[in-house]
Amino acid sequence: MFEIIRIPAFKDNYIWLLRKGASAVVVDPGDARPVLEVLERDGLSLTAILVTHHHADHQGGVANLLAHYPAQVFGPAMESITAITQPLRGGETICLESLGVDFQVLAVPGHTSGHLAYYGSGVLFCGDTLFAAGCGRVFEGTPAQMHASLSRLAALPDQTAVYCAHEYTEANLRFALTVEPGNRLLRQRVDEVAVARAKGWATVPSALVLEKATNPFLRCSEPEIVASAQSRVAQTSGALAVFTVLREWKNGF
């Protein structure tokens, strides 16, 4: 099995480095500098880069990394990322031989039009689609696409470890508690995350089963959440309509 190392970048990004022996793979390297520091410090050779989408804070460091290592670059075929050597559309299985692992490639449009997620060995790298206690903004896709993408991720096994790309959990939980104040597990999560952040600890990864129990964007059929959406837009009905109201509400929260 491979080890996963969290590399903080920018204000609240996480770059994920997977290592086995002297080999490494990185996910969403928006900045090359901290990745190069880890590779050099630990004597690792970069063999592959996984990119979820085209935003600069997820792929801005790729070119610099390629100047140091001849790595394969996997990423969305639908988006303009010039360094990609293995363009993907979703539905593929990629073999990362240096780690001895296969990843399923999932098309999860919504945040961007060609957004991908990578799932394998019980772990999910989902970029800016699913966050701890939240989800990404809908920039290039539609609410229907984002809702379908989240439903696709929610169908993965409950114990899947969710590696999203930002430390947004506290802010997401404030919104979640506004939407579903009667959720006992959510209130417990709020308290636990507050303690963790006060100590400077990361709150990612999370377990998918926890997201399904506390993330409002995965719970759009729950009566309290439906009622909260209807308090914003009367006559809201159906999971997609609830999701659409919640996402717009969160945009200005």
Secondary structure, DSSP 8 states (H G I E B T S, - for coil): --EEEEEEETTTEEEEEEEETTEEEEE--S-HHHHHHHHHHHT-EEEEEE-----HHHHTTHHHHHTT---EEEEETTS--TT-SEEE-SS-EEEETTTTEEEEEEE--SSSTT-EEEEETTEEEEETSEETTEE---SSS-HHHHHHHHHHHHTS-TT-EEEESB--HHHHHHHHHHH-TT-HHHHHHHHHHHHHHHTT----SEEHHHHHHH-GGG-TTSHHHHHHHHHHSTT--SHHHHHHHHHHHHHT-
